[in-house]
């Protein structure tokens, strides 16, 4: 009886009349899925909060240490970051990997990076960069990416990226301390274990990212990568502003996409959208 109750298949009628009432299996299943979806969203939220706390702790520890003896060094401000990146470009010998969130790149950043990237690629360095999918609607950033590919770089796009990260020669990584304001500071990591984790993360995102010369698939009846990412973040309770920042698009664009998604899955709320999306196969039943 306890197991049937946990599965929402039976319930007690009243306190005065403790009789068991059978619930229709379809209703019980919907209630069970809704509860599991809520638990899943809560676990995912805990994971994200843990990741954020770890990043803050890493930045705080590096700032307090102010040395690279522990494999971690803190760079304070945009000038220190730019100076270090120039040095990084001159040191790289084999491979240069980059997560480039923030959507369309600024003209200043693209102009400043051109001579550095040119010298690096001419030395035969293997360069791979993952941009947000939203750059495909920005002509200047697209032209910059095409220019990089013409020099031998490899470019892909993803609907969302975890942070701004640079990894060179699997020996050093540069991580922004604030993804929404990368000019605040960065952490330089040389610890082999941490580098291995970051490199594995990059490879996983790279494998699922869209090749630059391919058009994102729009199969009838299926969500685009961007729609799926918006739906995933909606079910986690993230605000439109936070979703827009992670995708490199406007808040207005996110609201338009979320409205269409609610209609598509037949939901009245974001939580209900997550349940319906899992039931209809738009989202996995367990986190990937």
Phi and psi in degrees as a GROMACS rama.xvg file:
@    title "Ramachandran Plot"
@    xaxis  label "Phi"
@    yaxis  label "Psi"
@TYPE xy
-62.6994  -41.7742  UNK-2
-65.8244  -41.7901  UNK-3
-63.6889  -37.7336  UNK-4
-66.6366  -42.6068  UNK-5
-63.0057  -30.0996  UNK-6
-86.4303  6.01557  UNK-7
60.5113  34.8909  UNK-8
-103.699  -16.4595  UNK-9
-140.01  159.415  UNK-10
-150.391  155.407  UNK-11
-81.5912  135.424  UNK-12
-64.2381  -65.8699  UNK-13
-145.875  168.885  UNK-14
-69.5665  -36.2503  UNK-15
-74.208  -31.4678  UNK-16
-124.695  83.6306  UNK-17
-71.6391  62.3551  UNK-18
-100.065  147.59  UNK-19
-84.5257  129.794  UNK-20
-111.045  127.493  UNK-21
-81.0942  134.427  UNK-22
-102.389  140.201  UNK-23
-57.1046  133.364  UNK-24
-54.3162  -36.7665  UNK-25
-66.2565  -39.9852  UNK-26
-68.4392  -40.0877  UNK-27
-63.5058  -40.6078  UNK-28
-64.0706  -41.8129  UNK-29
-63.8681  -40.609  UNK-30
-66.0993  -40.2719  UNK-31
-64.4294  -43.9443  UNK-32
-64.2299  -39.984  UNK-33
-62.2739  -42.4908  UNK-34
-66.6335  -41.8869  UNK-35
-65.0172  -37.377  UNK-36
-64.2951  -40.0795  UNK-37
-64.3476  -42.4897  UNK-38
-64.4557  -39.2631  UNK-39
-63.1277  -44.4192  UNK-40
-62.9227  -37.9273  UNK-41
-66.5746  -41.4487  UNK-42
-65.1349  -40.6539  UNK-43
-63.6207  -39.6046  UNK-44
-63.0809  -39.2082  UNK-45
-63.3112  -40.6388  UNK-46
-61.8636  -45.1302  UNK-47
-65.6085  -39.0433  UNK-48
-65.8471  -36.5789  UNK-49
-66.1004  -41.9759  UNK-50
-62.1192  -42.6946  UNK-51
-64.9312  -41.9397  UNK-52
-64.3895  -38.4578  UNK-53
-64.3699  -40.5131  UNK-54
-64.5497  -42.3154  UNK-55
-64.0244  -41.5391  UNK-56
-64.3612  -40.9744  UNK-57
-61.3525  -45.9931  UNK-58
-64.4857  -42.1424  UNK-59
-64.5372  -43.5142  UNK-60
-63.4578  -43.7851  UNK-61
-64.2435  -40.2629  UNK-62
-64.1733  -40.2299  UNK-63
-69.9715  -37.1413  UNK-64
-71.5991  -40.4129  UNK-65
52.5371  23.1767  UNK-66
-139.005  166.39  UNK-67
-101.803  13.3664  UNK-68
-63.3484  -29.843  UNK-69
-95.0847  11.3147  UNK-70
83.7687  12.7625  UNK-71
-140.178  136.075  UNK-72
-140.143  141.166  UNK-73
-103.044  132.837  UNK-74
-109.19  123.21  UNK-75
-102.913  110.388  UNK-76
94.0935  161.046  UNK-77
-66.9578  -34.4799  UNK-78
-64.66  -43.1531  UNK-79
-64.9525  -37.3305  UNK-80
-65.9491  -47.5219  UNK-81
-62.8156  -40.9599  UNK-82
-62.1716  -41.3261  UNK-83
-68.2946  -38.3641  UNK-84
-63.0133  -39.4802  UNK-85
-59.3602  -45.5565  UNK-86
-63.3593  -40.0482  UNK-87
-61.0406  -43.9585  UNK-88
-61.3216  -35.1606  UNK-89
-76.0144  -22.8924  UNK-90
-90.1666  -28.1157  UNK-91
-62.1783  139.395  UNK-92
-122.73  -30.6601  UNK-93
-122.711  -47.4065  UNK-94
-145.77  139.574  UNK-95
-135.949  111.478  UNK-96
-114.299  140.093  UNK-97
-141.849  131.893  UNK-98
-91.493  124.124  UNK-99
-120.547  78.6851  UNK-100
-76.5663  -175.475  UNK-101
97.2231  -2.98088  UNK-102
74.4383  -147.479  UNK-103
-52.4686  134.744  UNK-104
-81.0768  151.319  UNK-105
-75.7542  152.087  UNK-106
-60.2381  -38.2042  UNK-107
-63.4746  -45.3938  UNK-108
-64.421  -41.9388  UNK-109
-66.8929  -40.9338  UNK-110
-65.5773  -41.6956  UNK-111
-69.2155  -30.9178  UNK-112
-81.8563  -16.5291  UNK-113
-59.1937  -53.6052  UNK-114
-62.9081  -36.2717  UNK-115
-65.1594  -46.673  UNK-116
-66.084  -36.7266  UNK-117
-61.6986  -49.564  UNK-118
-62.7439  -41.1486  UNK-119
-65.7786  -46.0328  UNK-120
-68.6364  -32.7658  UNK-121
-69.3325  -22.182  UNK-122
-79.8634  -3.62802  UNK-123
89.7238  15.5319  UNK-124
-70.4302  135.288  UNK-125
-81.1437  115.983  UNK-126
-115.047  126.113  UNK-127
-128.546  129.747  UNK-128
-129.76  136.44  UNK-129
-113.616  115.614  UNK-130
-98.3021  167.748  UNK-131
-72.5588  149.788  UNK-132
-60.1645  -25.0845  UNK-133
-65.2629  -15.1354  UNK-134
-67.8664  -18.7428  UNK-135
-65.6769  -13.3587  UNK-136
-104.209  9.33339  UNK-137
-118.076  113.34  UNK-138
-61.8242  -43.4887  UNK-139
-63.8394  -44.6369  UNK-140
-67.7299  -37.3033  UNK-141
-62.6993  -42.6129  UNK-142
-64.7172  -37.5012  UNK-143
-64.8397  -43.8264  UNK-144
-64.4256  -39.4126  UNK-145
-64.0331  -37.9966  UNK-146
-63.2331  -42.1856  UNK-147
-61.7523  -43.146  UNK-148
-64.39  -33.79  UNK-149
-64.8166  -22.659  UNK-150
-93.1751  -1.52595  UNK-151
111.865  -2.66942  UNK-152
-72.8327  159.059  UNK-153
-115.358  129.871  UNK-154
-122.833  138.938  UNK-155
-139.129  165.726  UNK-156
-128.256  149.796  UNK-157
-135.69  152.445  UNK-158
-65.7239  -28.7161  UNK-159
-151.452  154.721  UNK-160
-131.855  147.754  UNK-161
-70.7984  -33.1077  UNK-162
-176.42  170.969  UNK-163
-83.0593  118.065  UNK-164
-136.608  139.512  UNK-165
-125.626  130.986  UNK-166
-125.49  128.844  UNK-167
-125.997  130.841  UNK-168
54.5312  23.1179  UNK-169
53.8922  30.5671  UNK-170
-124.082  -31.2577  UNK-171
-138.552  143.505  UNK-172
-133.003  145.371  UNK-173
-118.481  122.152  UNK-174
-124.603  129.139  UNK-175
-67.4176  138.831  UNK-176
-81.8356  -17.6773  UNK-177
-140.752  108.261  UNK-178
-65.2191  -26.7591  UNK-179
-84.9553  -15.3638  UNK-180
-146.4  82.9012  UNK-181
-70.1592  -8.31474  UNK-182
-80.0725  -11.9497  UNK-183
-64.0797  -46.6368  UNK-184
175.716  175.021  UNK-185
-150.049  159.439  UNK-186
-113.147  129.025  UNK-187
-96.6877  123.629  UNK-188
-115.428  129.37  UNK-189
-124.784  -0.0925266  UNK-190
-65.1987  123.11  UNK-191
-56.2328  -39.9959  UNK-192
-64.8703  -42.313  UNK-193
-69.2167  -38.1162  UNK-194
-61.7689  -40.9903  UNK-195
-61.7258  -41.6518  UNK-196
-64.5688  -44.9478  UNK-197
-64.4421  -39.9753  UNK-198
-65.0545  -40.9266  UNK-199
-63.5136  -41.0224  UNK-200
-60.5299  -45.002  UNK-201
-60.5832  -45.5942  UNK-202
-62.2296  -38.2359  UNK-203
-64.8832  -44.1358  UNK-204
-67.4442  -39.2008  UNK-205
-60.75  -42.6331  UNK-206
-64.9376  -31.8252  UNK-207
-93.0402  -9.24558  UNK-208
-75.2633  160.597  UNK-209
-90.106  126.716  UNK-210
-54.3517  143.718  UNK-211
-61.741  -36.5474  UNK-212
-85.8635  6.57128  UNK-213
-107.369  146.641  UNK-214
-87.6353  133.124  UNK-215
-53.4838  131.971  UNK-216
-68.0247  139.835  UNK-217
-128.613  71.3029  UNK-218
-73.449  128.943  UNK-219
-55.383  134.946  UNK-220
85.7882  -3.7063  UNK-221
-123.044  155.954  UNK-222
-83.0059  149.423  UNK-223
-73.5063  166.536  UNK-224
-60.0733  -38.3328  UNK-225
-67.9511  -42.8327  UNK-226
-61.4765  -43.5167  UNK-227
-62.3319  -38.6018  UNK-228
-68.6052  -40.8649  UNK-229
-62.0003  -44.0989  UNK-230
-63.102  -42.1624  UNK-231
-61.4462  -45.0598  UNK-232
-72.3705  -31.4037  UNK-233
-59.2646  -46.0678  UNK-234
-69.513  -15.2803  UNK-235
-87.7967  -1.75276  UNK-236
84.0077  14.5919  UNK-237
-75.4306  148.204  UNK-238
-75.2271  162.903  UNK-239
-60.1076  -37.5772  UNK-240
-64.8828  -42.3503  UNK-241
-67.1654  -40.5919  UNK-242
-63.7414  -43.738  UNK-243
-60.2177  -41.7242  UNK-244
-64.25  -39.9442  UNK-245
-71.6942  -26.7031  UNK-246
-96.3046  -10.4266  UNK-247
71.166  33.5068  UNK-248
-127.335  175.998  UNK-249
-79.7398  157.472  UNK-250
-61.1092  -35.4765  UNK-251
-61.8955  -39.2131  UNK-252
-64.3046  -42.7898  UNK-253
-62.6052  -41.9722  UNK-254
-63.9222  -38.674  UNK-255
-64.7771  -44.804  UNK-256
-64.8479  -43.937  UNK-257
-65.5409  -37.7267  UNK-258
-62.6872  -44.4489  UNK-259
-64.3127  -36.3025  UNK-260
-67.5764  -40.8351  UNK-261
-60.5432  -40.1019  UNK-262
-68.1513  -39.6037  UNK-263
-63.8607  -43.3661  UNK-264
-92.4567  0.681337  UNK-265
67.1722  45.8033  UNK-266
-116.838  153.191  UNK-267
-101.532  -15.6705  UNK-268
-142.674  167.677  UNK-269
-67.6117  -39.1325  UNK-270
-62.9994  -45.3732  UNK-271
-63.6744  -33.2244  UNK-272
-61.8241  -38.4472  UNK-273
-64.2981  -43.2034  UNK-274
-63.0551  -48.3182  UNK-275
-65.2995  -35.8389  UNK-276
-64.9601  -38.4992  UNK-277
-68.4828  -43.6826  UNK-278
-61.7873  -34.2077  UNK-279
-95.9289  4.34697  UNK-280
83.4341  11.8787  UNK-281
-78.4246  -28.7595  UNK-282
-128.387  149.623  UNK-283
-70.4941  152.768  UNK-284
-73.5702  -20.0644  UNK-285
-128.215  152.109  UNK-286
-65.0356  143.705  UNK-287
